[in-house]
């Protein structure tokens, strides 16, 4: 399953092909539709999310800290990072480019069906990223990621 995680992360960090080729690339890893945190989601939404992140963070890079495999599942802990150069859509609203190097740590659990990712349970630390970008202030002024 390590290969599946690597292929998925490359889809997010390598430039997404233009037009329908981007969707076709994502279909080599993910089912369409797939479940994201239990909600059926059209794969095109993930493709557009990847494009947004690539426009917002340059270069969009990743690092995997840990990964675990189980029958029909794999999980990994990671960070995405890069210089914040474009609009970033977050759960708390859009954030204009700051020029800061920011990172977001997260954990994904992939549900595997017939060799592809049919579902994703995802947790992301948006608060740390927003703090690094200077859009929120935390009590004590410390970043949650150290």
N, CA, C and O of each residue as an XYZ file, in Angstrom:
584
protein
N       0.809     -1.198      0.000
C       0.000      0.000      0.000
C       0.857      1.268      0.000
O       0.368      2.371     -0.248
N       2.152      1.078      0.286
C       3.059      2.219      0.254
C       3.018      2.871     -1.117
O       3.028      4.097     -1.230
N       2.973      2.044     -2.167
C       2.917      2.577     -3.523
C       1.662      3.417     -3.735
O       1.723      4.463     -4.380
N       0.537      2.978     -3.207
C      -0.709      3.715     -3.354
C      -0.628      5.074     -2.660
O      -1.085      6.077     -3.208
N      -0.052      5.112     -1.467
C       0.130      6.380     -0.749
C       1.056      7.295     -1.546
O       0.761      8.478     -1.715
N       2.158      6.764     -2.030
C       3.102      7.574     -2.828
C       2.430      8.133     -4.083
O       2.604      9.308     -4.409
N       1.672      7.305     -4.777
C       0.997      7.770     -5.989
C      -0.036      8.846     -5.668
O      -0.168      9.824     -6.403
N      -0.769      8.663     -4.569
C      -1.763      9.669     -4.179
C      -1.084     10.990     -3.843
O      -1.538     12.041     -4.297
N      -0.026     10.962     -3.072
C       0.647     12.208     -2.686
C       1.274     12.910     -3.879
O       1.298     14.140     -3.934
N       1.783     12.140     -4.836
C       2.328     12.760     -6.055
C       1.240     13.475     -6.847
O       1.493     14.515     -7.454
N       0.025     12.918     -6.841
C      -1.081     13.599     -7.526
C      -1.318     14.983     -6.940
O      -1.662     15.921     -7.659
N      -1.130     15.105     -5.623
C      -1.377     16.379     -4.957
C      -0.205     17.341     -5.106
O      -0.419     18.552     -5.174
N       1.025     16.841     -5.159
C       2.178     17.748     -5.184
C       2.727     18.007     -6.586
O       3.282     19.080     -6.824
N       2.593     17.064     -7.521
C       3.026     17.292     -8.900
C       1.954     18.113     -9.614
O       0.778     18.021     -9.261
N       2.331     18.903    -10.597
C       1.317     19.695    -11.311
C       0.191     18.805    -11.852
O       0.443     17.805    -12.524
N      -1.036     19.182    -11.551
C      -2.202     18.444    -12.038
C      -2.365     18.757    -13.527
O      -2.405     19.927    -13.910
N      -2.459     17.735    -14.360
C      -2.651     17.982    -15.795
C      -3.894     18.835    -16.064
O      -4.859     18.811    -15.301
N      -3.848     19.573    -17.146
C      -4.922     20.486    -17.529
C      -6.148     19.698    -17.986
O      -6.022     18.611    -18.549
N      -7.328     20.253    -17.739
C      -8.584     19.707    -18.245
C      -8.887     18.318    -17.722
O      -8.589     17.987    -16.575
N      -9.489     17.505    -18.594
C      -9.917     16.158    -18.216
C      -8.742     15.229    -17.908
O      -8.926     14.186    -17.280
N      -7.538     15.602    -18.345
C      -6.366     14.760    -18.046
C      -6.087     14.734    -16.544
O      -5.585     13.739    -16.021
N      -6.409     15.821    -15.855
C      -6.253     15.849    -14.400
C      -7.181     14.857    -13.731
O      -6.763     14.114    -12.843
N      -8.431     14.838    -14.145
C      -9.401     13.888    -13.604
C      -8.974     12.456    -13.930
O      -9.080     11.569    -13.082
N      -8.500     12.232    -15.137
C      -8.035     10.898    -15.527
C      -6.864     10.453    -14.656
O      -6.789      9.286    -14.272
N      -5.953     11.368    -14.341
C      -4.818     11.022    -13.480
C      -5.307     10.621    -12.088
O      -4.829      9.637    -11.525
N      -6.247     11.370    -11.535
C      -6.769     11.046    -10.205
C      -7.525      9.723    -10.210
O      -7.545      9.021     -9.199
N      -8.144      9.372    -11.333
C      -8.864      8.084    -11.414
C      -7.919      6.893    -11.385
O      -8.375      5.768    -11.183
N      -6.617      7.098    -11.581
C      -5.668      5.981    -11.466
C      -5.447      5.587    -10.010
O      -4.890      4.524     -9.737
N      -5.880      6.437     -9.063
C      -5.707      6.157     -7.635
C      -7.045      6.076     -6.903
O      -7.245      5.196     -6.066
N      -7.957      6.993     -7.218
C      -9.224      7.131     -6.495
C     -10.403      6.646     -7.342
O     -10.375      6.731     -8.569
N     -11.454      6.130     -6.658
C     -12.702      5.827     -7.347
C     -13.478      7.128     -7.546
O     -13.201      8.137     -6.897
N     -14.446      7.088     -8.448
C     -15.253      8.283     -8.730
C     -16.710      7.865     -8.820
O     -17.107      7.173     -9.757
N     -17.508      8.286     -7.846
C     -17.178      9.146     -6.706
C     -16.484      8.339     -5.613
O     -16.380      7.115     -5.698
N     -16.013      9.041     -4.587
C     -15.455      8.389     -3.413
C     -16.063      9.046     -2.183
O     -16.667     10.115     -2.268
N     -15.895      8.395     -1.044
C     -16.392      8.950      0.215
C     -15.269      9.739      0.883
O     -14.167      9.221      1.063
N     -15.545     10.984      1.247
C     -14.600     11.804      1.985
C     -15.247     12.107      3.331
O     -16.261     12.800      3.407
N     -14.646     11.578      4.384
C     -15.208     11.698      5.737
C     -16.680     11.276      5.749
O     -17.522     11.903      6.392
N     -16.966     10.186      5.012
C     -18.293      9.596      4.987
C     -19.256     10.203      3.992
O     -20.378      9.713      3.859
N     -18.860     11.257      3.282
C     -19.754     11.952      2.354
C     -19.380     11.590      0.909
O     -18.229     11.773      0.513
N     -20.334     11.079      0.118
C     -20.027     10.819     -1.302
C     -19.591     12.115     -1.988
O     -20.268     13.139     -1.901
N     -18.441     12.046     -2.673
C     -17.831     13.238     -3.262
C     -17.388     12.936     -4.681
O     -16.725     11.929     -4.929
N     -17.750     13.804     -5.608
C     -17.277     13.659     -6.984
C     -15.764     13.872     -7.009
O     -15.248     14.785     -6.364
N     -15.072     13.039     -7.744
C     -13.612     13.112     -7.790
C     -13.117     14.458     -8.309
O     -12.040     14.910     -7.921
N     -13.885     15.099     -9.177
C     -13.486     16.403     -9.703
C     -13.279     17.406     -8.562
O     -12.483     18.333     -8.704
N     -13.978     17.238     -7.438
C     -13.775     18.134     -6.293
C     -12.370     17.979     -5.711
O     -11.756     18.970     -5.316
N     -11.851     16.743     -5.654
C     -10.473     16.550     -5.185
C      -9.474     17.131     -6.170
O      -8.472     17.720     -5.765
N      -9.739     16.968     -7.459
C      -8.851     17.511     -8.484
C      -8.768     19.030     -8.336
O      -7.675     19.596     -8.362
N      -9.904     19.685     -8.184
C      -9.909     21.142     -8.031
C      -9.252     21.572     -6.727
O      -8.608     22.620     -6.678
N      -9.404     20.786     -5.679
C      -8.749     21.084     -4.398
C      -7.229     20.999     -4.562
O      -6.502     21.851     -4.050
N      -6.752     19.987     -5.265
C      -5.312     19.851     -5.509
C      -4.792     21.032     -6.319
O      -3.726     21.572     -6.024
N      -5.544     21.429     -7.336
C      -5.123     22.584     -8.142
C      -5.051     23.851     -7.289
O      -4.115     24.639     -7.422
N      -6.045     24.046     -6.412
C      -6.052     25.221     -5.543
C      -4.824     25.213     -4.632
O      -4.155     26.235     -4.481
N      -4.527     24.059     -4.025
C      -3.358     23.979     -3.141
C      -2.067     24.252     -3.908
O      -1.159     24.897     -3.385
N      -1.983     23.765     -5.143
C      -0.780     23.992     -5.942
C      -0.630     25.453     -6.345
O       0.492     25.942     -6.473
N      -1.743     26.159     -6.548
C      -1.672     27.591     -6.832
C      -1.339     28.382     -5.569
O      -0.725     29.446     -5.649
N      -1.740     27.870     -4.404
C      -1.552     28.588     -3.142
C      -0.161     28.384     -2.558
O       0.398     29.312     -1.975
N       0.409     27.194     -2.700
C       1.692     26.862     -2.079
C       2.690     26.467     -3.157
O       2.441     25.551     -3.940
N       3.828     27.170     -3.191
C       4.815     26.931     -4.237
C       6.201     26.770     -3.643
O       6.701     27.689     -2.995
N       6.832     25.619     -3.851
C       6.218     24.425     -4.388
C       5.412     23.722     -3.304
O       5.750     23.806     -2.124
N       4.350     23.031     -3.699
C       3.600     22.207     -2.756
C       4.381     20.920     -2.570
O       4.525     20.123     -3.498
N       4.880     20.730     -1.367
C       5.708     19.557     -1.064
C       5.037     18.748      0.032
O       4.140     19.237      0.719
N       5.480     17.503      0.191
C       4.920     16.652      1.232
C       6.020     15.812      1.867
O       7.072     15.558      1.282
N       5.725     15.399      3.080
C       6.605     14.494      3.824
C       5.711     13.553      4.612
O       4.773     13.995      5.275
N       5.993     12.261      4.543
C       5.240     11.263      5.301
C       6.054     10.907      6.539
O       7.228     10.547      6.448
N       5.395     11.017      7.715
C       6.058     10.694      8.977
C       5.880      9.223      9.360
O       6.833      8.568      9.782
N       4.670      8.716      9.213
C       4.348      7.334      9.573
C       3.297      6.814      8.612
O       2.511      7.583      8.059
N       3.289      5.501      8.417
C       2.220      4.876      7.655
C       1.990      3.464      8.158
O       2.911      2.797      8.629
N       0.747      3.019      8.050
C       0.335      1.718      8.566
C      -0.607      1.081      7.560
O      -1.423      1.754      6.931
N      -0.477     -0.233      7.423
C      -1.343     -0.981      6.522
C      -2.159     -1.992      7.307
O      -1.695     -2.545      8.305
N      -3.367     -2.224      6.849
C      -4.247     -3.259      7.381
C      -5.073     -3.759      6.205
O      -5.128     -3.093      5.172
N      -5.711     -4.905      6.333
C      -6.527     -5.381      5.214
C      -7.594     -4.344      4.824
O      -8.426     -3.953      5.643
N      -7.548     -3.912      3.567
C      -8.531     -2.979      3.061
C      -8.372     -1.544      3.533
O      -9.227     -0.703      3.254
N      -7.284     -1.251      4.246
C      -7.069      0.089      4.789
C      -5.574      0.396      4.815
O      -4.736     -0.502      4.901
N      -5.266      1.681      4.737
C      -3.927      2.145      5.058
C      -4.077      3.554      5.620
O      -4.993      4.290      5.253
N      -3.175      3.911      6.504
C      -3.221      5.226      7.147
C      -1.833      5.829      7.086
O      -0.827      5.120      7.092
N      -1.795      7.158      7.026
C      -0.502      7.822      7.024
C      -0.629      9.202      7.644
O      -1.659      9.869      7.542
N       0.458      9.603      8.291
C       0.578     10.912      8.917
C       1.571     11.699      8.067
O       2.629     11.180      7.709
N       1.237     12.944      7.745
C       2.031     13.679      6.777
C       2.015     15.166      7.085
O       1.296     15.643      7.963
N       2.837     15.878      6.326
C       2.736     17.332      6.291
C       2.806     17.767      4.843
O       3.538     17.194      4.037
N       2.021     18.804      4.524
C       2.104     19.498      3.249
C       2.679     20.865      3.561
O       2.323     21.475      4.570
N       3.567     21.352      2.704
C       4.178     22.642      2.995
C       4.635     23.328      1.710
O       4.801     22.704      0.661
N       4.830     24.643      1.841
C       5.319     25.445      0.731
C       5.161     26.920      1.048
O       4.585     27.295      2.069
N       5.680     27.746      0.160
C       5.539     29.200      0.316
C       4.128     29.596     -0.123
O       3.674     29.211     -1.200
N       3.447     30.363      0.717
C       2.063     30.758      0.468
C       2.047     31.916     -0.536
O       2.243     33.074     -0.168
N       1.808     31.580     -1.811
C       1.921     32.559     -2.895
C       0.593     32.898     -3.565
O       0.549     33.782     -4.421
N      -0.479     32.221     -3.198
C      -1.773     32.468     -3.832
C      -2.903     32.253     -2.856
O      -2.674     31.807     -1.731
N      -4.126     32.562     -3.265
C      -5.280     32.401     -2.377
C      -5.405     30.963     -1.887
O      -5.259     30.014     -2.656
N      -5.675     30.824     -0.603
C      -5.803     29.511      0.023
C      -7.201     29.413      0.611
O      -7.579     30.211      1.469
N      -7.965     28.435      0.149
C      -9.320     28.213      0.646
C      -9.220     27.311      1.881
O      -8.706     26.196      1.804
N      -9.720     27.809      3.021
C      -9.671     27.063      4.276
C     -11.079     26.945      4.855
O     -11.991     27.633      4.397
N     -11.266     26.091      5.847
C     -12.579     25.996      6.488
C     -13.020     27.303      7.151
O     -14.211     27.485      7.403
N     -12.095     28.206      7.437
C     -12.436     29.485      8.063
C     -12.494     30.632      7.064
O     -12.622     31.791      7.458
N     -12.402     30.322      5.779
C     -12.470     31.344      4.744
C     -11.206     31.379      3.915
O     -10.241     30.664      4.186
N     -11.228     32.218      2.906
C     -10.088     32.356      1.999
C      -9.013     33.220      2.640
O      -9.309     34.195      3.331
N      -7.759     32.847      2.401
C      -6.614     33.586      2.929
C      -5.764     34.049      1.748
O      -5.297     33.236      0.950
N      -5.570     35.361      1.647
C      -4.730     35.926      0.589
C      -3.276     35.524      0.815
O      -2.872     35.236      1.942
N      -2.501     35.506     -0.256
C      -1.084     35.135     -0.189
C      -0.350     35.989      0.841
O      -0.564     37.197      0.938
N       0.528     35.325      1.615
C       1.308     36.027      2.642
C       2.798     36.007      2.356
O       3.544     36.797      2.935
N       3.250     35.120      1.476
C       4.673     34.966      1.219
C       5.379     34.111      2.258
O       6.567     33.824      2.113
N       4.670     33.698      3.305
C       5.257     32.893      4.379
C       5.359     31.427      3.955
O       4.540     30.944      3.173
N       6.362     30.728      4.473
C       6.405     29.275      4.335
C       5.476     28.721      5.408
O       5.637     29.013      6.593
N       4.507     27.924      4.982
C       3.520     27.363      5.901
C       3.455     25.857      5.719
O       3.864     25.319      4.690
N       2.933     25.193      6.735
C       2.744     23.749      6.647
C       1.438     23.377      7.307
O       0.945     24.064      8.201
N       0.899     22.286      6.848
C      -0.286     21.701      7.451
C       0.012     20.233      7.696
O       0.403     19.506      6.783
N      -0.176     19.810      8.924
C      -0.015     18.394      9.231
C      -1.376     17.733      9.218
O      -2.390     18.361      9.521
N      -1.388     16.466      8.865
C      -2.660     15.766      8.795
C      -2.480     14.266      8.856
O      -1.367     13.743      8.912
N      -3.619     13.595      8.844
C      -3.632     12.139      8.820
C      -4.779     11.703      7.917
O      -5.899     12.200      8.038
N      -4.496     10.789      7.027
C      -5.517     10.215      6.159
C      -5.595      8.717      6.398
O      -4.582      8.049      6.603
N      -6.810      8.207      6.368
C      -7.049      6.768      6.358
C      -7.725      6.469      5.037
O      -8.810      6.977      4.754
N      -7.082      5.646      4.230
C      -7.633      5.250      2.939
C      -8.406      3.947      3.105
O      -7.914      2.995      3.711
N      -9.620      3.913      2.561
C     -10.381      2.677      2.427
C     -10.124      2.165      1.019
O     -10.423      2.849      0.040
N      -9.570      0.963      0.919
C      -9.138      0.419     -0.368
C     -10.171     -0.579     -0.876
O     -10.609     -1.461     -0.137
N     -10.557     -0.435     -2.142
C     -11.484     -1.358     -2.775
C     -10.969     -1.648     -4.175
O     -10.818     -0.734     -4.986
N     -10.703     -2.893     -4.456
C     -10.232     -3.319     -5.775
C      -8.994     -2.539     -6.216
O      -8.865     -2.182     -7.387
N      -8.076     -2.276     -5.266
C      -6.806     -1.628     -5.577
C      -6.845     -0.123     -5.655
O      -5.812      0.507     -5.883
N      -8.027      0.480     -5.467
C      -8.147      1.935     -5.526
C      -8.686      2.494     -4.224
O      -9.261      1.764     -3.417
N      -8.500      3.786     -4.022
C      -8.994      4.461     -2.824
C     -10.471      4.778     -3.043
O     -10.821      5.606     -3.884
N     -11.341      4.100     -2.267
C     -12.787      4.292     -2.383
C     -13.306      5.258     -1.322
O     -14.405      5.797     -1.451
N     -12.520      5.471     -0.283
C     -12.922      6.382      0.777
C     -11.703      6.937      1.488
O     -10.653      6.297      1.552
N     -11.861      8.140      2.020
C     -10.784      8.800      2.768
C     -11.389      9.380      4.038
O     -12.393     10.091      3.991
N     -10.781      9.076      5.150
C     -11.061      9.766      6.408
C      -9.867     10.674      6.625
O      -8.740     10.195      6.744
N     -10.097     11.982      6.679
C      -8.995     12.945      6.707
C      -9.137     13.902      7.883
O     -10.228     14.383      8.191
N      -8.019     14.160      8.521
C      -7.922     15.168      9.583
C      -6.767     16.080      9.195
O      -5.689     15.606      8.838
N      -6.993     17.394      9.264
C      -5.949     18.361      8.900
C      -5.877     19.460      9.952
O      -6.901     19.911     10.466
N      -4.658     19.885     10.264
C      -4.427     20.938     11.254
C      -4.409     22.301     10.567
O      -3.342     22.868     10.331
N      -5.579     22.820     10.249
C      -5.694     24.126      9.610
C      -5.311     25.245     10.563
O      -4.804     26.279     10.128
N      -5.545     25.055     11.854
C      -5.250     26.116     12.808
C      -3.766     26.470     12.802
O      -3.413     27.650     12.819
N      -2.904     25.475     12.777
C      -1.462     25.745     12.748
C      -1.083     26.507     11.482
O      -0.308     27.462     11.538
N      -1.633     26.083     10.333
C      -1.323     26.771      9.082
C      -1.798     28.224      9.137
O      -1.061     29.127      8.738
N      -2.998     28.458      9.616
C      -3.529     29.819      9.703
C      -2.706     30.672     10.660
O      -2.528     31.868     10.431
N      -2.209     30.065     11.722
C      -1.346     30.785     12.660
C      -0.025     31.158     11.981
O       0.453     32.282     12.139
N       0.566     30.227     11.228
C       1.818     30.493     10.529
C       1.651     31.589      9.488
O       2.570     32.372      9.249
N       0.471     31.642      8.867
C       0.198     32.659      7.848
C      -0.135     34.010      8.480
O      -0.271     35.012      7.778
N      -0.267     34.032      9.814
C      -0.555     35.269     10.509
C      -2.002     35.716     10.431
O      -2.318     36.879     10.681
N      -2.885     34.780     10.081
C      -4.302     35.137      9.970
C      -5.093     34.888     11.245
O      -6.196     35.409     11.404
N      -4.535     34.093     12.155
C      -5.117     33.922     13.490
C      -3.985     34.016     14.503
O      -2.846     33.644     14.218
N      -4.310     34.510     15.675
C      -3.312     34.591     16.760
C      -3.717     33.605     17.839
O      -4.875     33.556     18.252
N      -2.752     32.821     18.289
C      -2.995     31.858     19.346
C      -2.540     32.441     20.687
O      -1.564     33.189     20.745
N      -3.239     32.101     21.738
C      -2.839     32.547     23.074
C      -1.418     32.095     23.350
O      -1.090     30.931     23.122
N      -0.577     32.978     23.829
C       0.825     32.643     24.100
C       1.717     32.810     22.884
O       2.940     32.769     23.016
N       1.131     33.001     21.681
C       1.915     33.245     20.477
C       2.687     32.066     19.964
O       3.537     32.238     19.090
N       2.434     30.866     20.463
C       3.162     29.659     20.030
C       2.427     28.963     18.887
O       1.197     28.934     18.852
N       3.182     28.414     17.971
C       2.605     27.603     16.899
C       2.321     26.210     17.434
O       3.169     25.648     18.126
N       1.147     25.623     17.138
C       0.844     24.287     17.617
C       1.808     23.231     17.109
O       1.947     22.192     17.754
N       2.478     23.442     15.988
C       3.414     22.451     15.461
C       4.836     22.702     15.922
O       5.757     22.013     15.484
N       5.027     23.659     16.785
C       6.344     23.893     17.370
C       7.135     24.807     16.552
O       8.276     25.115     16.899
